Amino acid sequence: MELQDKDLRSVQETRELLGRAKEAAKELANMNQQQIDRIVAAISEAGISHAEKLAKMANQETGFGIWQDKVIKNLFAAKTVYDAIKDQRTVGILREDRQKKVWDIGVPVGVIAALVPSTNPTSTVIYKAMISLKGGNAVVFSPHPSAKECILETVRILAEAAERAGCPRGAISAIGIPTMEATSELMKHEHTALILATGGGAMVKAAYSSGTPAIGVGAGNGPAFIDQSADLPMAVKRILDSKTFDNGTICASEQSIIIEASMEEAVTQELKRQGAYLLDEAQAKQLGQFILRASGTMNPQIVGKSCHQIAEYANLSGIPKTARVLVAKETGVGKGAPYSREKLAPILGLFVEKNVDDVLKKSIEILLMEGAGHTFCMHANDEELVKRFALKIPASRFLVNTPGSLGGVGATTKLFPAMTLGCGAVGGSSTSNNIGPMDVINIRRVGFGARELSELRQSGADVLKNQIGSCGCLTESYISGGGSQSFSRSVSISQNLVDEIVERILKELV
């Protein structure tokens, strides 16, 4: 009965939050760009000033990652994203094309439901609040239960700062009693206009099947190809820097390394030199049985943990405390091949292929099995080879000579900075964008009349005359009685007949 009461209370709370958000959204819809920008600036300032506090809270509550790296993620969301969007026009008239007589007008969608994962809780709230309000929308957050306190505190800080800058009360809120029933109510409620879904695969699928428009992201499982033309020490450094950043909790981080056989000795030696530990066959088997559950899903015990912690949990002996990343050779893909799967931890698979053709095939196979449309990394200085791979790899973010985790979100690349990364149709997502304010507004297009119906009719007549008159003939087609054979013949016609035929056709059209 107590559980049922909790479910009922959480659903009722969600309805009340949505009611207040709906009213706030109406006020936001009447604000101009300057008013909206003042609110967004306040969110940015609050996120920056509380970046360290919220990072420590997230690390302590979830046990995931490294708090110092979470500070960087909070600052990325509060400062880097803000710098990218602060000058964007998102409400009112966005563009006037006087030559074509077309205007674009930015229109808020209304109330956004924002699902927040436990891996990047506080930075995701800062980011989603910022892009939602930049679009003139209200936002209601659904916290992951294991990160509830740090998420609620982040929402409180941002909401208070936004309200001081003129934001209506209720525009930024969060469910205080997070349950599956509450999240379902949030996604399906008539007041919810759009869902921003970041979380596990089941939750993202639920968002898309809710009946409400949704922007969701799929699993990340990006391979990293080190080509012979790469600067090998730098390639390994970037991969290890990426995989150890916040202990691998960013879904764009590399999940495996793929190389040609001729590179194996050099790559393994460089990995060891930079602090990676290569598991032997027995160790790889033991860890492989731990990192995936019986259901085939990732074991949450590995998420965001250090190599030392993972080794302890898996009863894995012989792992030095100094190990930065655990690396295991893998050959298969999919079921029974745990190192070919997503691992939000400092664990990498190592695939050794005969040649570049096999590397390309294996990369595609891995992504289509898991991670389609998300991220792929390539370390190479052969631009033609990069082009060849870029034209074939099913990933929305193709990163070259950069860490995957930070390159994918736009921190070490010039991609749009974002913490929600669309995977496109191949990955079951509605978009392949790095999601920003322009993805959470509607655009109303105003078109002024440029032609009259009589002009269209005359234009059609001219086209028909040109087509028939240019060849001076019509083609008649015949089919035999049985339908098994056909033939045609051309009949020469005069210009007068051309004009008569066009006139008859136009009469039929109107």
N, C-alpha and C positions, 0 to 999 in steps of 0.2 A: 504493500500500500504506500509506503514511504517513497519508493521509486516512482510509482505512478503519480503521486502528488508532485514530485520533482518534475516529471515530464510535463504535467499540466501547468505548473507554475512557469516553466521555461517557455512553453508555447504562449501563454498569456503575456509574459514579459515581452516576447518577440513581437506580438501584435501591437502592444502599446508603443514599443520603440518605432515600429513601422508607421504607426499613426502620427507620432511626433515628427518622424523624418519626412513624411508626406507633406505636412504643413510647412516644415522648414524648406523643403524643395520648392514649394510655391513662392516663398520669399526670395530664395536664391535665383529663381527664374526671372525675377524682376530687377535683378542687380546688373549694373554695367560692368565692363571689363576692369575698370579701376577698382571698384569695390571687391570684385572677385580676387583680383591680384593682391589686394591688401590682406585678405584672409589667407591666401596661399603663402604669402611671405611670413605671416605669423606662424603658420604650421612649420615652415622651414626653420625659423629661428628657434622654436620650441624643440624641434627634433635635434638640432645642433647642440643646444645648451644641455639637453638631457641624454645625449648619446651614450656617455659612459655609464651613467646610472642604469639606463634601460638595458644596456649590453650585459652588465653584471647580473641584473635581475633575470634575464633570459637564460644565461648560462647556469645560474644557480638553480632555477626552477626546473629546467629541462634536462640538465646534465649534458647537453650537447655542445660541442665545439669549444672555442677558445674565446674568452670574453674580449680580449684585445682585438681580435678579428671582428667580433660582433660590433665593436665601436666603429670600425671602418665601414661595415655594412650600414650601420645607422647613419653615419655621415654621408655615405654614398646616396642613401635615400633622401636625406634631408638637404644636402648641399648640391651634389652632382645632378640629381634629377631636377631639383629646383632651377639650377642654372640653365638646364636644357629647355625648360618649359616657361620660364618667367616672362619671356617676351612673346610667347605664342598668343595669337588672338583665338579665343575659343567661344566667346558669346557675342551676339550681335552680328553685324555685317563683317564677315571675314575677308571677303574678296569681291571686287567689282570689276568685271570685264566689260568695259564700255564698248569695245569693238564688237563682241559677240552678244552684248546686252544680256549678260547673265550675272546674277549675284549669288553668293554663297552666304548663308546665315547660320551661325552656330546656335543649336538648340539643346539645352540639357535633356538627358533622358529621364531624370527624375530621381528615384531612389535606387541606389546600388547596394546589392548584397555582396559583401566581401568576405570570403572564406580565408582564414589565416592558418598557415601550417606551423608546426612546432619547431621546425628546423630554422626558420628565419622569422620569428614572430614579431619582434618590435620593428625591425627594418621594413617588413611587409606592411605593417599598419601605417608607418610614416609615409611610405611610397603610395599606398592605395588611397589614403586620405588626401594626399596632395593632388594626385591626378583626378580624383573624383571631384574635389572642390574646385579645381582649376576648370573643370567642365561645367561648373555651376550646379553640381549634383549633391544630394545628401547621401550619406553612406552609413550602413549598419553592418558591424563586424560580427562574424561568428568565430569565436576563438577556438583553437584546438584545446581540449580540456587539459592537456598536460602543460600548456603554456598560458593558462587562463590569467593568472595574476599579472604577469608582465605585460600581457596584451591589454588588459583592462587599465593598467596604470598608464600605458602609452596613449590609449584612447582618451583617458581623463586629461592628461597633460595637453594633448593636441586640441581637444574640444574647448578647454578653458582658454587657451591661447587664441583660438579661432574666434570665440565669442567676444573676447576683448577687442578683436579687430573688426567686429560688426557682423559676425556670422550668427544666424539665428540658432537658438537653442534647439537641440535635437538633430542638428545636421550631421554630427559625428557621434556615434554611439556604438555600444557593443552589448551583446547578450551576456548577462552576468551569471546565468545558470545554463551553461552550454550543454545541450543534449542533442542527440540525433534528431529527435522530434522537433526541437527548436530550429535547427538548421534546415530541416525539410520545410517547416512553416515559412521560414525566411525566404527560401528559394521559390516557393510556390505561391506566395501571397500576392494578391492582386495589386498591392501597392509597390511591389518590387518590379522595377523596369528592366534591370540588367544584373547579371551575376558575374562577379570576378572570382573565378574558382582557382585557388592555388592549394594543392593538398594531394592526398593519395588518389590513386586511379579510381577507386570506387566512388569517392566524393565527387571527382570531376565528372564521371559518367552520370551520377545522380543530378548534377547541375544541368547537364545537357538534356536529360530526360524529364526535367521538372516542368517543361512547358513555358519557361521564361527564357528569353534570349540570354545566352551565356558566352563568356570568354573563358576558356579553360586551357590548361596546359597538360601535356602528357609527361610520361616519365622521361628523364634524361638518361642516356646510356652511351654517351659519345666516345667513340674510339679516337685515339691520337696516332696519326701516321708520322713516323720519322723517316724521311727520305734520305737517300745518300747525299743529296745536295745540301742538306741542312747543316747548320752549325751545331754539331752534336752536343757539346757541353751546354750550350744555351737552350737547346731543345729539351734536354733532360731537366735542366734547372727550372724552366717554365712549367713543365709538367709536374714536378715535385712541389714547386711553390703553389701551384694551383690546387693540387690534391691535398696539401696540408693546410690550406687556408680554411680556417674554422673547421678543421678536421673533415673536410670534404662534404659539407652540408649543402653547398650550392649545387643544384641539379645540372648545371652546365659544366661541372667539373669532369675531367677525363675519367673514364671507367676502365679503359684498357689501352695498351700500346700495341701498335702493329708495325712490324718491320719486315724487310726482306732477310732471307737467310744469311746473305753475305754481311749483314750488319749486326748479327746476333752477338758476337763476341765483343765488339766495340760498345754496343749499347748496354749489355749487361755489366761490363766493367765500369762504364760511366755511371750507371745507376748505383752500383755499390759505392763508387767513389763519393757520390753525393748523398749517401746516407740511406738509400733504399736497402731493404733486406729481401733477398731472393729465397723464397721458400723451397725446400727440397720436396720431393714427390710425396713423402709421408706427411709432412707439415701442410702441404697444399691440400691434400685430401681431407685432413682433419679440419682445417679452417673452412674448406668448402662446404663441409657438412654443417657448419655452424652459421655461416653467413646467410643461408637460405633456410626458411622454415619448411615443414613438411608440405605445406600448401604451395610452395614454390615462390612465396613472397619474401622480401628482404626481412631478415631478423632485426627488429628495432633495437636490440642490444648493441649492435655495431654502430648505429647511427651517431655520427659526431664524436666518436670516441678516439682516443689515441691508440697507436699500435700496441703500446704496453697494456692498456686496458683491455683491448680486444684479445690479446694473447692470454691474459688472465681469465677472461670469461670463457674462452674456448679451450682452456687447459692446454695451451700450446707452449711447449718448452723450447728452449734454445733461442728465443728471440731477444736480442740485446735491447736494453732500455733506450738506447740511442737511435733505434730504427725510426726513420721518418715515415716510410711507406712500406707496406708488405706487398711483394710482387710474386705472382704465381703463373707459371706457364699454362696456357690453355690452348686447346685445339678445336673443341666443339663449340657449338652455339645453341643456346636454348636450354631445354630441360636436361639435367644431368651435367650442365656446364656452368657452374656457379660464377666463375670469373668472367663469363660473357654477359653478365647481368648488371643492373644498376646497383652500386654499392656506395651509399652516402657516408663514406668513411675512407681513411687513408689506405685503401686496398686497390691494387691494379691487377688486371689480367695482362699477360704478355703473349701475343700471337706472333709466330714466326712463319712467314709465307715464302714460297719459292721465288716469286718475282712480283713486279708492280701490278701486273694483271690480277694476280691472286690476292694482293693486298686490297685492290679495289673491290673485288668480289666479296671478300671477307667483311670489309667495312660495310658494304650495303647489306649483307646478310645479318650482321649484328644489329644495325639500325632498324631494319624491317622486323626483326624479332622483338626488339624493345628499344624505344627511343626514337622511333621514326619522326622526322620533322623537327627534332630538337637541335642538337649541336654536334658538329664534327670539327676536329682539330687536325691541322696539317703543318708539319715543320719542314720547310723546303725553300730553296732559293732558285728552283727551276720553275719559272712562271708558266711555261707551257704545260708542265705536268700539273701545276695547281689548277689551271683552266680545265684540263681534262677531268680531274677529279670533281671540280666544282660543278661541272655540267651533269654529273652522274649521281653524286651523293645525295640521298634523300634527307637533307637537313635544312632547316630554315636559317641557321647560323653556321657558316663555314668560316672557321677562324684560322688564320695563317700566322705562324710565328708569334704566338701570344698564349698566355695561360687561359685554359678553357673557362674556368669558373669566373674570372674577372673580365675576360674578353667577351663572353656571351652576354653578360649584363651591361656591357658598354663602359666598363671602368678602364680597361686597358686598350680599348678600340674606340673608333668613332661611331660605333653603332649607337642607336638611341638608348640612353640609359634607362633600364627598367628591371623590375624584379618579377614580372610576370612575362614569360617568354612563350609566345604562341608557336604551335607546332604545325599549323596548316592542316589541310585536309588529310594528308598522308598520315598525320599523327592524331587524327580525330579531333582537331581543333578548328574553331571557326575562323581563325586568322593565323598568319605566320609572322605577325609583327612582334617587335618588342613593344609591349603595350604602354601607351601614353594617353594624354588627355584627348587627343583626336579620335581615339578608339572608344571613348565613353561619352560622345556627344552624337547627336543627329545633325545632319546638314540639310537645311531647307534651301532648295534652289529656286531662285526667281528667274523666270525666263520671259523677256519682252518679245512681243511679236516681231518677226523679221521677214515673213513671207505671207502672201495671201493664197487662198485655195486656187484662184485663177492662175497664179504663177506656177503652182505645182502641176496643174493640168497641162499648161503649156509646155512645161519642162518635160513632162511625160510624153507628150506628143512629139517633141523634138527628138527625144531618145529613140522612140519607135521609128520615126522617119529615117533617122540616121542608120539604125540597125538594118531595116529592111532595104532602104534605098542604097546602102553601101554595096550590097551584093547583087541588087537588081533581080532577086529571085526569092521564091518561097520553097520550102522543102515539104513535100507530102510524104507521110509514112504509111506503109501498108503492112498488115499482118495477115498471114494465111489463115484459112478457116480453122485449121487445127491449132493455131497459135504457136506452132513450132518454128516457123520461119518468118522473117520480116525483111522488107526492103524499102527503099525510098527513092524519090526522084525529085529533081529540081525543076521548078516551073518559072520561066522568065516573066517578069511583070513590068508594066510601065509605071512612070512616076505618078500618073493620075490614079492608077490602081493602088499604089502605095498610100496616097493621101486618103483615098476612100476607105481602105482597110484600117488605117490609124483612127479615122473619124468614128468608125463603127466600134472599135475597141474602146475608145474613150467614152462613148455613150453607154456601153455595157458597164464600165467601171463606176459611173456616176448614177 
